[in-house]
Amino acid sequence: QVQLVESGGGLVQPGGSSRLSCAASGSIFSTYTMGWYRQAPGKQRELVAHITSGGTRYYANSVKGRFTISRDNTKKSVYLQMNSLKPEDTAVYYCNAASGIISYWGQGTQVTVSS
């Protein structure tokens, strides 16, 4: 069992930055692929970025060059540094831990990009 708790987010001005954190507890964190997803109102949840246990990163085209995902296995945490934020980045951001068919989700944290 893995429990995930996100923090960070809030209201950010366009062009600004924000950092999301996700703290995990429970099972072996280092073996999981950790990801950040987001869901905007009226839209489906989409993958933003993920990082494998080996450190391989994937980014959605919409955030490449602006977002950076990282993990600290000693702290059982994964981070999403978001720069050059745009209004279209507004969404609830969810942390995900996946291993095979097993998947865990955090409760989500709101990021609103607006002036």
DSSP file with accessible surface (Angstrom, degrees, kcal/mol):
  #  RESIDUE AA STRUCTURE BP1 BP2  ACC     N-H-->O    O-->H-N    N-H-->O    O-->H-N    TCO  KAPPA ALPHA  PHI   PSI    X-CA   Y-CA   Z-CA
    1    1 A Q              0   0  146      0, 0.0    26,-2.2     0, 0.0     2,-0.4   0.000 360.0 360.0 360.0 137.4    0.0    0.0    0.0
    2    2 A V  E     -A   26   0A  11     24,-0.2     2,-0.4    95,-0.1    24,-0.2  -0.993 360.0-159.9-127.0 130.9    1.2    3.5   -0.9
    3    3 A Q  E     -A   25   0A  85     22,-2.4    22,-1.9    -2,-0.4     2,-0.4  -0.938  10.3-163.0-109.1 135.0   -0.2    6.7    0.4
    4    4 A L  E     -A   24   0A  11     -2,-0.4   103,-0.5   101,-0.4     2,-0.5  -0.969   8.1-174.1-122.5 133.0    0.5    9.9   -1.5
    5    5 A V  E     -A   23   0A  87     18,-2.1    18,-2.5    -2,-0.4     2,-0.2  -0.976  10.8-156.7-129.9 117.0    0.1   13.5   -0.2
    6    6 A E  E     +A   22   0A   8     -2,-0.5     2,-0.3    16,-0.2    16,-0.2  -0.589  13.2 177.0 -88.4 153.8    0.6   16.5   -2.5
    7    7 A S  E     +A   21   0A  64     14,-2.4    14,-2.6    -2,-0.2     2,-0.2  -0.965  38.6  49.0-148.2 164.8    1.5   20.0   -1.5
    8    8 A G        +     0   0   43     -2,-0.3    12,-0.2    12,-0.2     2,-0.2  -0.616  58.2  99.9 100.3-165.6    2.2   23.2   -3.2
    9    9 A G        +     0   0   23     10,-0.5     2,-0.3    -2,-0.2   102,-0.2  -0.525  31.2 134.6  84.0-153.6    0.2   24.9   -6.0
   10   10 A G  E     -d  111   0B  36    100,-2.8   102,-2.8    -2,-0.2     2,-0.5  -0.731  66.8 -17.4 105.3-156.6   -2.2   27.7   -5.4
   11   11 A L  E     +d  112   0B 132     -2,-0.3     2,-0.4   100,-0.2   102,-0.2  -0.760  63.8 174.5 -94.5 127.6   -2.6   30.9   -7.3
   12   12 A V  E     -d  113   0B  17    100,-3.1   102,-2.2    -2,-0.5     3,-0.1  -0.985  28.8-120.1-132.4 143.0    0.3   31.9   -9.6
   13   13 A Q    >   -     0   0  136     -2,-0.4     3,-2.5   100,-0.2    72,-0.2  -0.467  46.0 -85.9 -78.0 150.2    0.6   34.7  -12.1
   14   14 A P  T 3  S+     0   0   58      0, 0.0    72,-0.2     0, 0.0    -1,-0.1  -0.327 119.5  24.7 -54.6 136.7    1.2   33.9  -15.8
   15   15 A G  T 3  S+     0   0   54     70,-3.5    69,-0.6     1,-0.3    71,-0.1   0.294 102.8 117.5  87.6  -8.3    4.9   33.5  -16.4
   16   16 A G    <   -     0   0   22     -3,-2.5    69,-2.4    69,-0.2     2,-0.3  -0.088  57.9-121.1 -84.5-175.5    5.4   32.6  -12.8
   17   17 A S        +     0   0   67     66,-0.2     2,-0.3    67,-0.2    66,-0.2  -0.894  23.2 176.5-127.9 157.2    6.7   29.5  -11.1
   18   18 A S  E     - B   0  82A  16     64,-2.3    64,-3.2    -2,-0.3     2,-0.5  -0.976  17.3-143.5-156.4 152.2    5.5   26.9   -8.7
   19   19 A R  E     - B   0  81A 124     -2,-0.3   -10,-0.5    62,-0.2     2,-0.4  -0.986  10.3-159.3-125.0 125.9    6.8   23.7   -7.2
   20   20 A L  E     - B   0  80A   0     60,-2.6    60,-2.4    -2,-0.5     2,-0.4  -0.816   8.0-163.9-100.2 143.4    4.6   20.7   -6.3
   21   21 A S  E     -AB   7  79A  28    -14,-2.6   -14,-2.4    -2,-0.4     2,-0.4  -0.939   6.9-166.0-124.8 149.2    5.7   18.1   -3.9
   22   22 A a  E     -AB   6  78A   0     56,-2.0    56,-2.1    -2,-0.4     2,-0.5  -0.968   6.3-161.8-136.6 118.6    4.4   14.6   -3.3
   23   23 A A  E     -AB   5  77A  49    -18,-2.5   -18,-2.1    -2,-0.4     2,-0.3  -0.875   9.4-158.9-103.5 131.9    5.3   12.6   -0.2
   24   24 A A  E     -A    4   0A  14     52,-3.0     2,-0.3    -2,-0.5   -20,-0.2  -0.797  10.4-178.8-110.1 149.5    4.8    8.9   -0.2
   25   25 A S  E     +A    3   0A  57    -22,-1.9   -22,-2.4    -2,-0.3     2,-0.6  -0.962  48.6  33.4-139.7 156.9    4.5    6.5    2.7
   26   26 A G  E    S+A    2   0A  47     -2,-0.3   -24,-0.2   -24,-0.2     3,-0.2  -0.885  93.6  37.3 109.9-118.4    4.1    2.8    2.9
   27   27 A S  S    S-     0   0   46    -26,-2.2     2,-0.8    -2,-0.6   -24,-0.1   0.255 104.2 -54.2 -71.5-170.6    5.6    0.4    0.4
   28   28 A I    >   -     0   0  104      1,-0.2     3,-0.6     2,-0.1     4,-0.3  -0.508  51.7-172.8 -72.0 105.9    8.9    0.5   -1.4
   29   29 A F  G >  S+     0   0    9     -2,-0.8     3,-2.0     1,-0.2    -1,-0.2   0.893  73.0  65.3 -68.1 -41.4    8.9    3.9   -3.1
   30   30 A S  G 3  S+     0   0   53      1,-0.3    -1,-0.2    43,-0.2    43,-0.1   0.701  96.9  55.9 -64.5 -19.6   12.1    3.5   -5.2
   31   31 A T  G <  S+     0   0   73     -3,-0.6    22,-0.3     2,-0.1    -1,-0.3   0.590  91.6  91.8 -88.8  -8.5   10.6    0.8   -7.4
   32   32 A Y  S <  S-     0   0   14     -3,-2.0     2,-0.5    -4,-0.3    67,-0.2  -0.597  75.9-125.9 -89.7 146.3    7.6    2.8   -8.5
   33   33 A T  E     -E   98   0B  44     65,-2.8    65,-2.5    -2,-0.3     2,-0.4  -0.788  32.7-150.6 -80.6 126.8    7.3    5.0  -11.5
   34   34 A M  E     +EF  97  51B   1     17,-2.5    17,-2.8    -2,-0.5     2,-0.3  -0.872  20.0 175.8-106.7 134.7    6.2    8.3  -10.2
   35   35 A G  E     -EF  96  50B   1     61,-2.8    61,-2.6    -2,-0.4     2,-0.5  -0.907  27.7-139.7-137.1 160.4    4.0   10.7  -12.2
   36   36 A W  E     +EF  95  49B   0     13,-3.1    12,-2.8    -2,-0.3    13,-1.8  -0.994  24.7 178.9-117.7 128.4    2.2   13.9  -12.2
   37   37 A Y  E     -EF  94  47B  58     57,-2.8    57,-2.9    -2,-0.5     2,-0.3  -0.811   8.6-157.3-117.7 164.3   -1.2   14.1  -13.9
   38   38 A R  E     -EF  93  46B  14      8,-2.4     8,-2.9    -2,-0.3     2,-0.4  -0.991   7.4-162.0-143.7 154.2   -3.6   17.0  -14.2
   39   39 A Q  E     -E   92   0B  65     53,-2.2    53,-2.3    -2,-0.3     6,-0.2  -0.957   7.6-162.4-139.0 116.5   -7.3   17.5  -14.8
   40   40 A A    >   -     0   0   24      4,-0.4     3,-2.4    -2,-0.4    51,-0.1  -0.596  45.6 -75.8 -90.3 157.5   -8.8   20.8  -15.9
   41   41 A P  T 3  S+     0   0  119      0, 0.0    -1,-0.1     0, 0.0     3,-0.1  -0.272 119.0   6.5 -55.1 129.6  -12.5   21.5  -15.6
   42   42 A G  T 3  S+     0   0   93      1,-0.2     2,-0.3    -3,-0.1    -3,-0.0   0.526 113.7 101.0  77.2   4.6  -14.5   19.6  -18.2
   43   43 A K  S <  S-     0   0  144     -3,-2.4    -1,-0.2     1,-0.0     2,-0.1  -0.821  75.2-102.6-120.6 162.2  -11.4   17.8  -19.5
   44   44 A Q        -     0   0  173     -2,-0.3    -4,-0.4     1,-0.1     2,-0.2  -0.424  45.8 -94.3 -77.8 155.2  -10.0   14.3  -19.0
   45   45 A R        -     0   0   91     -6,-0.2     2,-0.3    -2,-0.1    -6,-0.2  -0.496  49.5-165.9 -66.8 137.1   -7.1   13.7  -16.7
   46   46 A E  E     -F   38   0B  85     -8,-2.9    -8,-2.4    -2,-0.2     2,-0.4  -0.946  24.0-108.3-130.7 150.8   -3.8   13.8  -18.6
   47   47 A L  E     +F   37   0B  41     -2,-0.3   -10,-0.3   -10,-0.2     3,-0.1  -0.598  30.7 176.9 -75.8 129.5   -0.2   12.7  -17.9
   48   48 A V  E     -     0   0B   1    -12,-2.8    12,-2.6     1,-0.4     2,-0.3   0.844  62.7 -28.9 -96.6 -49.9    2.0   15.7  -17.4
   49   49 A A  E     -FG  36  59B   0    -13,-1.8   -13,-3.1    10,-0.2    -1,-0.4  -0.978  53.8-166.8-163.6 152.7    5.3   14.0  -16.6
   50   50 A H  E     -FG  35  58B  52      8,-1.8     8,-2.4    -2,-0.3     2,-0.4  -0.979   7.7-155.2-144.4 161.0    6.7   10.8  -15.1
   51   51 A I  E     -FG  34  57B   2    -17,-2.8   -17,-2.5    -2,-0.3     6,-0.2  -0.995  18.5-139.0-136.1 127.6   10.0    9.5  -13.8
   52   52 A T    >   -     0   0   34      4,-2.5     3,-1.7    -2,-0.4   -19,-0.1  -0.241  32.8 -99.5 -79.8 173.8   10.9    5.8  -13.7
   53   53 A S  T 3  S+     0   0   66    -22,-0.3   -21,-0.1     1,-0.3    -1,-0.1   0.803 126.6  53.3 -62.2 -27.0   12.7    4.1  -10.9
   54   54 A G  T 3  S-     0   0   70    -23,-0.1    -1,-0.3     2,-0.1   -23,-0.0   0.450 123.6-104.6 -87.6  -2.4   15.8    4.3  -13.1
   55   55 A G    <   +     0   0   28     -3,-1.7     2,-0.3     1,-0.3    -2,-0.1   0.495  67.5 149.7  95.9   3.4   15.4    8.1  -13.5
   56   56 A T        -     0   0   95      1,-0.0    -4,-2.5    -5,-0.0     2,-0.3  -0.579  32.8-151.2 -72.3 132.3   14.1    8.1  -17.1
   57   57 A R  E     -G   51   0B 121     -2,-0.3     2,-0.4    -6,-0.2    -6,-0.2  -0.796  14.8-170.1-109.3 146.3   11.8   11.1  -17.5
   58   58 A Y  E     -G   50   0B 107     -8,-2.4    -8,-1.8    -2,-0.3     2,-0.4  -0.992   6.3-171.2-130.3 141.2    8.9   11.7  -19.8
   59   59 A Y  E     -G   49   0B  42     -2,-0.4   -10,-0.2   -10,-0.2     2,-0.1  -0.992  26.6-116.8-131.0 142.2    7.1   15.0  -20.5
   60   60 A A    >>  -     0   0   12    -12,-2.6     3,-1.8    -2,-0.4     4,-1.1  -0.431  34.2-115.9 -66.1 148.3    3.9   15.9  -22.3
   61   61 A N  T 34 S+     0   0  132      1,-0.3     3,-0.5     2,-0.2    -1,-0.1   0.852 112.5  64.0 -57.2 -33.6    4.6   18.1  -25.3
   62   62 A S  T 34 S+     0   0   57      1,-0.2    -1,-0.3     3,-0.0   -14,-0.1   0.684 112.8  32.2 -67.5 -16.7    2.6   20.9  -23.7
   63   63 A V  T X> S+     0   0    0     -3,-1.8     3,-2.3   -15,-0.2     4,-2.2   0.462  82.8 129.2-120.2  -2.5    5.1   21.2  -20.8
   64   64 A K  T 3< S+     0   0  117     -4,-1.1     4,-0.1    -3,-0.5    -3,-0.0  -0.278  80.8  14.9 -57.4 134.4    8.4   20.3  -22.3
   65   65 A G  T 34 S+     0   0   87      2,-0.4    -1,-0.3     1,-0.1     3,-0.1   0.293 125.7  60.3  85.0 -10.9   11.0   22.9  -21.5
   66   66 A R  T <4 S+     0   0   28     -3,-2.3    17,-2.0     1,-0.2     2,-0.3   0.696  97.3  52.2-115.8 -35.1    8.9   24.4  -18.8
   67   67 A F  E  <  -C   82   0A   3     -4,-2.2    -2,-0.4    15,-0.2     2,-0.4  -0.822  59.1-165.5-108.3 148.6    8.4   21.7  -16.2
   68   68 A T  E     -C   81   0A  68     13,-2.4    13,-3.0    -2,-0.3     2,-0.4  -0.993   4.7-158.0-134.6 126.6   10.9   19.4  -14.5
   69   69 A I  E     +C   80   0A   0     -2,-0.4     2,-0.3    11,-0.2    11,-0.2  -0.816  20.1 165.5-101.4 141.2   10.1   16.3  -12.6
   70   70 A S  E     -C   79   0A  37      9,-1.8     9,-3.1    -2,-0.4     2,-0.3  -0.965  17.8-152.6-147.3 164.1   12.5   14.9  -10.0
   71   71 A R  E     -C   78   0A  37     -2,-0.3     2,-0.5     7,-0.2     7,-0.2  -0.985   9.7-158.4-141.1 151.8   12.5   12.4   -7.2
   72   72 A D  E >>> -C   77   0A  46      5,-2.9     5,-2.1    -2,-0.3     3,-0.7  -0.913   6.8-171.7-128.8 100.9   14.3   11.8   -4.0
   73   73 A N  T 345S+     0   0   68     -2,-0.5     3,-0.4     1,-0.2   -43,-0.2   0.805  84.8  60.3 -66.8 -27.9   14.1    8.2   -3.0
   74   74 A T  T 345S+     0   0  126      1,-0.2    -1,-0.2     2,-0.1    -2,-0.0   0.823 114.9  35.3 -69.1 -28.1   15.7    8.9    0.4
   75   75 A K  T <45S-     0   0  136     -3,-0.7   -51,-0.3     2,-0.2    -1,-0.2   0.375 106.2-127.5-101.3   0.8   12.8   11.2    1.2
   76   76 A K  T  <5 +     0   0   79     -4,-0.5   -52,-3.0    -3,-0.4     2,-0.3   0.926  66.8 130.6  51.6  48.1   10.2    9.1   -0.7
   77   77 A S  E   < -BC  23  72A  14     -5,-2.1    -5,-2.9   -54,-0.2     2,-0.3  -0.951  45.6-161.6-134.9 151.7    9.2   12.2   -2.5
   78   78 A V  E     -BC  22  71A   0    -56,-2.1   -56,-2.0    -2,-0.3     2,-0.3  -0.971  15.4-160.6-130.2 146.3    8.6   13.4   -6.1
   79   79 A Y  E     -BC  21  70A  27     -9,-3.1    -9,-1.8    -2,-0.3     2,-0.4  -0.899  13.9-157.3-128.6 153.7    8.6   17.0   -7.2
   80   80 A L  E     -BC  20  69A   0    -60,-2.4   -60,-2.6    -2,-0.3     2,-0.6  -0.927  10.0-162.4-132.5 107.8    7.3   19.0  -10.2
   81   81 A Q  E     -BC  19  68A  62    -13,-3.0   -13,-2.4    -2,-0.4     2,-0.5  -0.822  11.5-165.7 -88.6 122.1    9.0   22.3  -10.8
   82   82 A M  E     +BC  18  67A   0    -64,-3.2   -64,-2.3    -2,-0.6     2,-0.3  -0.948  10.6 174.6-116.7 118.9    6.8   24.4  -13.1
   83   83 A N        +     0   0   58    -17,-2.0   -66,-0.2    -2,-0.5   -67,-0.2  -0.779  59.7  23.3-117.3 164.7    8.2   27.5  -14.8
   84   84 A S  S    S-     0   0   68    -69,-0.6    -1,-0.2    -2,-0.3   -67,-0.2   0.901  84.7-159.5  48.3  48.6    6.7   29.9  -17.3
   85   85 A L        -     0   0    2    -69,-2.4   -70,-3.5    -3,-0.2   -69,-0.2  -0.273   8.1-159.2 -65.1 144.9    3.2   29.0  -16.2
   86   86 A K    >   -     0   0   84    -72,-0.2     3,-2.5   -71,-0.1     4,-0.3  -0.850  32.0-110.0-120.0 157.3    0.3   29.7  -18.6
   87   87 A P  G >  S+     0   0   70      0, 0.0     3,-1.9     0, 0.0    26,-0.4   0.847 117.5  63.5 -55.1 -32.5   -3.4   30.0  -17.9
   88   88 A E  G 3  S+     0   0  126      1,-0.3   -48,-0.0   -48,-0.0    -3,-0.0   0.561  88.4  69.7 -72.7  -5.1   -3.9   26.7  -19.7
   89   89 A D  G <  S+     0   0    1     -3,-2.5    -1,-0.3    24,-0.1     2,-0.2   0.520  71.1 120.6 -83.5  -5.9   -1.8   25.0  -17.0
   90   90 A T    <   +     0   0   37     -3,-1.9     2,-0.3    -4,-0.3    22,-0.2  -0.413  40.7 106.0 -62.6 125.1   -4.7   25.6  -14.6
   91   91 A A  E    S- H   0 111B   2     20,-2.1    20,-2.7    -2,-0.2     2,-0.5  -0.964  76.0 -79.2-177.9 171.4   -5.9   22.3  -13.2
   92   92 A V  E     -EH  39 110B  34    -53,-2.3   -53,-2.2    -2,-0.3     2,-0.5  -0.860  48.0-146.5 -89.4 126.6   -5.9   20.0  -10.3
   93   93 A Y  E     -EH  38 109B   0     16,-3.3    16,-2.1    -2,-0.5     2,-0.4  -0.857  13.4-163.5-101.5 130.8   -2.6   18.2  -10.2
   94   94 A Y  E     -E   37   0B  40    -57,-2.9   -57,-2.8    -2,-0.5     2,-0.3  -0.923  12.8-138.9-117.8 138.6   -2.4   14.6   -9.0
   95   95 A a  E     -E   36   0B   0     -2,-0.4    11,-2.2   -59,-0.2     2,-0.4  -0.717  24.1-167.5 -89.3 142.1    0.5   12.5   -7.9
   96   96 A N  E     -EI  35 105B   5    -61,-2.6   -61,-2.8    -2,-0.3     2,-0.4  -0.992  15.5-164.4-135.8 140.0    0.6    8.9   -9.1
   97   97 A A  E     -EI  34 104B   1      7,-2.1     7,-2.7    -2,-0.4     2,-0.4  -0.996  19.4-178.6-121.5 127.0    2.7    5.9   -8.1
   98   98 A A  E     +EI  33 103B  28    -65,-2.5   -65,-2.8    -2,-0.4     2,-0.3  -0.985  19.5 166.7-133.9 139.8    2.6    2.9  -10.5
   99   99 A S  E >  S- I   0 102B  48      3,-2.4     3,-2.0    -2,-0.4     2,-0.2  -0.853  71.4 -49.5-149.2 108.1    4.2   -0.5  -10.6
  100  100 A G  T 3  S-     0   0   82     -2,-0.3    -1,-0.1     1,-0.3   -68,-0.0  -0.457 124.2 -17.6  63.4-126.8    2.8   -2.9  -13.1
  101  101 A I  T 3  S+     0   0  173     -2,-0.2     2,-0.4    -3,-0.1    -1,-0.3   0.500 117.5 100.2 -89.4  -2.1   -1.0   -3.0  -12.8
  102  102 A I  E <   +I   99   0B  77     -3,-2.0    -3,-2.4     2,-0.0     2,-0.4  -0.682  48.3 172.9 -88.1 134.9   -0.9   -1.3   -9.4
  103  103 A S  E     -I   98   0B  58     -2,-0.4     2,-0.3    -5,-0.2    -5,-0.2  -0.995  12.5-168.6-145.6 134.5   -1.5    2.4   -9.3
  104  104 A Y  E     -I   97   0B  42     -7,-2.7    -7,-2.1    -2,-0.4     2,-0.4  -0.941   7.8-158.3-123.0 149.8   -2.0    4.8   -6.4
  105  105 A W  E     -I   96   0B 104     -2,-0.3  -101,-0.4    -9,-0.2    -9,-0.2  -0.938  10.4-136.2-128.0 147.2   -3.2    8.4   -6.5
  106  106 A G        -     0   0   10    -11,-2.2  -101,-0.2    -2,-0.4     3,-0.1  -0.299  36.8-102.6 -84.4-179.5   -3.0   11.4   -4.2
  107  107 A Q        -     0   0  116   -103,-0.5  -102,-0.1     1,-0.1   -13,-0.1   0.640  62.4-116.8 -84.7 -12.6   -5.9   13.6   -3.4
  108  108 A G        -     0   0   12    -13,-0.1     2,-0.4     1,-0.0   -14,-0.2   0.101  17.2-127.8  94.8 151.8   -4.8   16.4   -5.8
  109  109 A T  E     - H   0  93B  23    -16,-2.1   -16,-3.3  -102,-0.1     2,-0.3  -0.999  22.9-120.0-138.6 137.0   -3.7   20.0   -5.4
  110  110 A Q  E     - H   0  92B  85     -2,-0.4  -100,-2.8   -18,-0.2     2,-0.5  -0.583  22.7-172.4 -82.1 133.1   -5.1   23.0   -7.3
  111  111 A V  E     -dH  10  91B   0    -20,-2.7   -20,-2.1    -2,-0.3     2,-0.5  -0.993   5.4-175.4-120.5 121.4   -2.9   25.1   -9.5
  112  112 A T  E     -d   11   0B  45   -102,-2.8  -100,-3.1    -2,-0.5     2,-0.7  -0.980   9.1-163.9-120.9 122.5   -4.5   28.3  -10.8
  113  113 A V  E     +d   12   0B   4     -2,-0.5     2,-0.3   -26,-0.4  -100,-0.2  -0.915  37.1 127.4-108.3 109.4   -2.6   30.5  -13.3
  114  114 A S              0   0   62   -102,-2.2    -2,-0.1    -2,-0.7   -28,-0.0  -0.990 360.0 360.0-160.5 149.5   -4.3   33.8  -13.5
  115  115 A S              0   0  132     -2,-0.3  -102,-0.1  -102,-0.2    -1,-0.1   0.421 360.0 360.0 -94.3 360.0   -3.5   37.5  -13.2
